Amino acid sequence: MYPPIEAHDQGMLDVGDGNQIYWEVSGNPDGKPALIVHGGPGGAASPNWRRHHDPEKYRIVVFHQRGCGKSTPSAADIDTDLSVNTTDHLIADMELLRERLGIDRWQLVGASWGSTLSLAYGQRHPERVSEIILFAVTAGRPRELEWITRDVGRLFPEAWERFRDAVPEEDRDGNLAAAYAKMLKNPEKREQAARDWMDWEDTHISLDPHFKPSPRHQDPAFMMPMVALVTHYWGNDCFLKEDLVENVGRLHGIPAVLIHGKYDVSGPLETAWQLHKNWPGSELHVVDEGHGGLAMIELLAQATDRFSRREATRSTDPA
């Protein structure tokens, strides 16, 4: 990773529906544009995301998706209207931000849910994408959501039963994410429901016996918006109308690097493998890690360095 840097420009963008999204720019103001698409949904983006690109060569754009991080209103607020927080809304927000910053085309870098959103945006607006780099690859398919909320319980049966049994008995055989989303709307149940969901996330995120969950996973400021948004999106099949793996041909000709962990039980390698097979010219790197790790970061930095030597995209006048 490159040394820490500060943003030299930042602001709040009114995207409609009462929402304002936080954005920031660091690196070279005249450099090649790159957009960081964070995970979650609801994971926001830490300052470390500025450090995967050469700040002398890139104009690094970071934004916080609707409802999380510094964007307002927060999904942690029980009264926040999540009906206007869908994948289509996020794609529209990204386009509005691109226009606001006067960028013609940008490189997309997405992790986990960020890879799903990057694929969805790219397939909607391929003419606006110069390259795509994805790691801990997911595509938001029903098969993936069923795996992460139910099938992976075969590996962690005791923890999964606690996760399942935390919801009302009448909801246990249905969509568990939707059941948790419903509990989060109950003022008396929401805090415990959020903790139960995050405990399950911490269970399946890694097979490393030395793994220790991030302390922020128990910090209500991080936990509440993330759980609210994860359950909202997963309970609605990520608001995707089409299969992003089957339709990846729309990205033909866009250079792509896919990085995935061999031991990722939260997001099995299957998705990255199928995406790679359907995407001629894409690169797939499989590392001995789980849902993230240092080897992935190293490969990510190598990809951004290599792509920095491709012709920089032009910018339009800021809107």
C-alpha positions as a printed Julia matrix, in Angstrom:
319×3 Matrix{Float64}:
   0.0     0.0     0.0
   1.09    3.54   -0.67
   1.71    5.91    2.28
  -1.35    7.53    3.9
  -2.65   10.64    2.16
  -5.38   13.16    2.84
  -8.24   14.09    0.55
  -7.75   17.43   -1.19
 -11.41   17.82   -2.13
 -14.6    16.52   -0.57
 -18.26   17.29   -0.21
 -21.84   16.1     0.02
 -23.82   15.44   -3.15
 -27.61   15.77   -3.17
 -28.82   12.66   -5.01
 -32.5    13.19   -4.37
 -35.02   11.36   -2.21
 -33.7    13.3     0.79
 -30.29   11.61    0.5
 -26.85   13.21    0.5
 -23.81   11.09   -0.29
 -20.32   11.84    0.95
 -17.52   11.95   -1.62
 -13.82   12.78   -1.55
 -10.93   13.02   -3.99
  -7.25   12.42   -3.27
  -4.11   11.94   -5.33
  -3.31   13.82   -8.53
  -6.15   16.18   -9.6
  -5.06   15.61  -13.21
  -4.45   11.88  -12.82
  -6.32    8.91  -14.16
  -9.72    8.66  -12.43
 -10.41    5.64  -10.24
 -13.59    5.04   -8.21
 -13.5     3.01   -5.0
 -16.72    0.98   -4.55
 -16.83   -0.23   -0.96
 -18.39   -3.39    0.39
 -21.23   -4.19    2.76
 -23.77   -3.14    1.71
 -23.22   -0.44    4.3
 -19.52   -0.97    5.01
 -18.53    2.61    4.06
 -14.87    3.19    3.12
 -11.95    3.81    5.45
  -9.05    6.18    4.6
  -6.96    3.1     3.74
  -8.86    2.88    0.46
  -6.84    5.89   -0.74
  -3.65    3.83   -0.5
  -4.11    1.22   -3.25
  -3.3     3.64   -6.09
  -0.19    5.64   -6.91
  -1.22    9.16   -5.82
   1.09   10.68   -8.42
  -0.73    8.94  -11.25
  -4.33    8.59  -10.09
  -7.23   10.83   -9.18
  -8.73    8.65   -6.45
 -12.44    9.04   -5.83
 -14.08    7.54   -2.73
 -17.77    7.77   -1.87
 -20.01    6.4     0.84
 -23.11    4.69   -0.53
 -26.56    5.79    0.55
 -27.32    5.29    4.22
 -23.83    4.59    5.55
 -20.6     6.24    6.62
 -20.81   10.02    6.28
 -23.78    9.89    3.9
 -27.16   11.01    5.24
 -29.64    9.99    6.43
 -28.1     6.97    8.12
 -29.73    3.59    7.72
 -29.13    3.23   11.47
 -32.08    5.54   12.02
 -35.19    3.41   12.31
 -37.18    6.09   10.45
 -34.89    6.22    7.39
 -36.77    5.35    4.22
 -34.92    2.41    2.69
 -37.37    2.1    -0.21
 -35.21    4.7    -1.98
 -32.03    2.73   -1.31
 -31.7     0.11   -4.05
 -29.06   -0.96   -6.56
 -30.65    1.24   -9.22
 -30.42    4.21   -6.86
 -26.75    3.51   -6.15
 -25.94    3.23   -9.86
 -27.68    6.56  -10.47
 -25.72    8.1    -7.59
 -22.44    6.94   -9.12
 -23.39    8.5   -12.46
 -24.38   11.76  -10.78
 -21.04   11.83   -8.94
 -19.13   11.15  -12.17
 -20.88   14.07  -13.83
 -20.33   16.3   -10.79
 -16.58   15.61  -10.87
 -16.33   16.06  -14.64
 -15.04   12.54  -15.29
 -15.59   10.87  -18.65
 -14.46    7.33  -17.77
 -13.09    5.86  -14.57
 -11.52    2.69  -13.28
 -13.74    0.72  -10.89
 -12.25   -1.01   -7.84
 -14.75   -3.06   -5.86
 -14.57   -5.49   -2.95
 -17.23   -8.03   -1.95
 -20.59   -6.22   -2.31
 -18.56   -3.5    -4.04
 -17.73   -6.01   -6.77
 -21.45   -6.69   -7.26
 -22.23   -2.99   -7.49
 -19.27   -2.41   -9.84
 -20.52   -5.17  -12.16
 -24.04   -3.73  -12.09
 -22.82   -0.2   -12.82
 -20.42   -1.38  -15.52
 -23.09   -3.38  -17.32
 -25.42   -0.37  -17.24
 -22.74    2.13  -18.32
 -19.86    0.26  -20.01
 -18.86    3.37  -21.95
 -17.96    5.03  -18.64
 -15.53    2.33  -17.45
 -11.82    2.14  -18.32
 -10.89   -0.97  -16.27
 -12.38   -3.09  -13.51
 -10.55   -4.62  -10.55
 -12.57   -6.83   -8.2
 -11.58   -8.85   -5.16
 -13.54  -11.11   -2.84
 -15.83  -11.35   -5.86
 -19.6   -11.6    -5.44
 -22.46  -11.05   -7.89
 -25.53  -10.88   -5.63
 -27.18  -13.97   -7.11
 -29.91  -15.79   -5.14
 -27.62  -18.83   -4.99
 -24.98  -16.75   -3.18
 -27.47  -15.22   -0.75
 -28.98  -18.6     0.09
 -25.48  -19.93    0.71
 -24.4   -17.17    3.06
 -27.6   -17.14    5.12
 -28.42  -20.84    5.16
 -26.25  -23.4     3.34
 -22.91  -22.4     4.88
 -24.51  -23.36    8.19
 -23.48  -26.92    7.35
 -19.94  -25.82    8.22
 -20.95  -23.99   11.4
 -24.13  -25.76   12.58
 -24.14  -24.52   16.17
 -23.59  -20.87   15.22
 -26.1   -21.11   12.37
 -28.81  -22.5    14.63
 -28.31  -19.52   16.95
 -28.53  -17.23   13.93
 -31.71  -18.9    12.66
 -33.38  -19.27   16.04
 -32.99  -15.56   16.78
 -35.85  -14.86   14.35
 -39.53  -15.66   15.1
 -40.37  -19.31   14.56
 -42.78  -18.57   11.72
 -39.95  -16.92    9.72
 -37.25  -19.56   10.2
 -37.96  -21.5     7.01
 -38.13  -18.42    4.81
 -35.87  -15.54    3.81
 -33.71  -15.06    6.9
 -32.29  -11.73    5.72
 -35.82  -10.36    5.31
 -36.73  -11.69    8.75
 -33.81   -9.82   10.31
 -34.71   -6.68    8.36
 -38.19   -6.86    9.88
 -36.78   -7.21   13.4
 -34.6    -4.15   12.81
 -37.79   -2.12   12.44
 -38.83   -3.12   15.96
 -37.34   -0.67   18.51
 -37.26   -3.38   21.2
 -35.54   -6.03   19.05
 -33.3    -4.09   16.67
 -30.11   -3.84   18.73
 -30.04   -7.54   19.62
 -30.97   -8.49   16.06
 -28.05   -6.43   14.73
 -25.65   -8.12   17.16
 -26.95  -11.58   16.28
 -26.5   -10.85   12.58
 -22.98   -9.54   13.07
 -22.06  -12.56   15.22
 -23.02  -14.77   12.27
 -20.97  -12.61    9.88
 -17.94  -12.97   12.16
 -18.45  -16.74   12.26
 -18.34  -17.43    8.51
 -16.0   -14.66    7.35
 -12.83  -16.7     7.92
 -11.59  -20.23    8.5
  -8.33  -18.93    9.97
  -8.11  -20.28   13.57
  -6.29  -17.08   14.56
  -8.94  -14.78   13.06
 -10.2   -12.04   15.35
 -13.25  -10.02   14.31
 -12.79   -6.29   13.88
 -13.81   -4.37   17.03
 -15.89   -2.06   14.85
 -18.29   -4.94   14.22
 -19.61   -4.38   17.74
 -19.54   -0.58   17.45
 -23.17    0.54   16.99
 -22.05    3.42   14.75
 -20.75    0.87   12.22
 -22.9    -2.14   13.03
 -26.39   -0.63   12.84
 -26.25    0.94    9.35
 -24.4    -2.03    7.91
 -26.79   -4.65    9.24
 -29.78   -2.53    8.22
 -28.48   -2.27    4.66
 -27.19   -5.84    4.32
 -30.52   -7.31    5.41
 -32.43   -4.81    3.24
 -30.45   -5.72    0.13
 -30.15   -9.45    0.72
 -33.8    -9.68    1.71
 -34.62   -8.28   -1.75
 -32.14  -10.3    -3.86
 -29.9    -7.21   -4.05
 -32.56   -5.55   -6.23
 -31.02   -7.18   -9.29
 -33.3    -7.96  -12.21
 -30.65   -9.81  -14.24
 -27.79  -12.23  -13.57
 -24.55  -10.24  -13.6
 -22.48  -13.33  -14.38
 -24.58  -14.35  -17.38
 -24.62  -10.79  -18.74
 -20.94   -9.98  -18.25
 -20.53  -10.02  -22.03
 -21.69   -6.4   -21.88
 -18.23   -5.63  -20.47
 -16.39   -7.21  -23.39
 -13.22   -5.29  -24.16
 -12.89   -3.72  -20.72
  -9.7    -4.98  -19.01
 -10.51   -6.82  -15.8
  -8.62   -8.34  -12.88
 -10.47  -10.68  -10.5
  -8.83  -11.6    -7.18
 -10.33  -14.22   -4.9
  -9.46  -16.31   -1.87
  -9.32  -20.09   -2.16
 -10.58  -20.37    1.42
 -13.38  -17.82    1.15
 -16.39  -19.61    2.62
 -18.53  -16.44    2.76
 -18.23  -15.99   -0.99
 -17.12  -19.27   -2.59
 -14.73  -19.18   -5.54
 -17.5   -20.43   -7.84
 -18.72  -16.92   -8.68
 -15.29  -15.55   -9.58
 -14.56  -18.69  -11.62
 -17.81  -18.51  -13.6
 -17.41  -14.77  -14.13
 -13.9   -15.3   -15.46
 -15.06  -18.06  -17.86
 -17.8   -15.78  -19.21
 -15.51  -12.75  -19.52
 -12.9   -13.2   -22.28
  -9.7   -11.35  -21.51
 -10.3   -11.17  -17.77
  -7.58  -12.28  -15.36
  -8.36  -14.46  -12.36
  -5.91  -14.68   -9.45
  -6.71  -17.23   -6.73
  -4.79  -16.79   -3.48
  -4.47  -18.83   -0.29
  -6.68  -16.49    1.72
 -10.3   -16.06    2.74
 -12.6   -13.06    2.27
  -9.7   -10.6     2.05
  -6.03  -10.54    3.0
  -2.58   -9.14    2.31
  -1.99  -11.15   -0.86
  -5.17   -9.69   -2.34
  -4.04   -6.17   -1.49
  -0.68   -6.79   -3.14
  -2.32   -8.06   -6.33
  -4.72   -5.11   -6.27
  -1.81   -2.66   -6.08
  -0.02   -4.46   -8.89
  -3.12   -4.17  -11.06
  -3.55   -0.45  -10.38
   0.14    0.14  -11.12
  -0.12   -1.73  -14.41
  -3.31    0.04  -15.45
  -1.8     3.42  -14.61
   0.37    3.0   -17.7
  -2.69    2.75  -19.96
  -3.76    5.98  -21.6
  -5.39    8.25  -19.06
  -9.04    9.04  -19.59
 -10.09   12.54  -20.47
 -12.33   14.64  -18.25
 -15.25   16.87  -19.13
 -16.0    20.19  -17.52
 -17.47   19.74  -14.01
 -21.22   19.98  -13.87
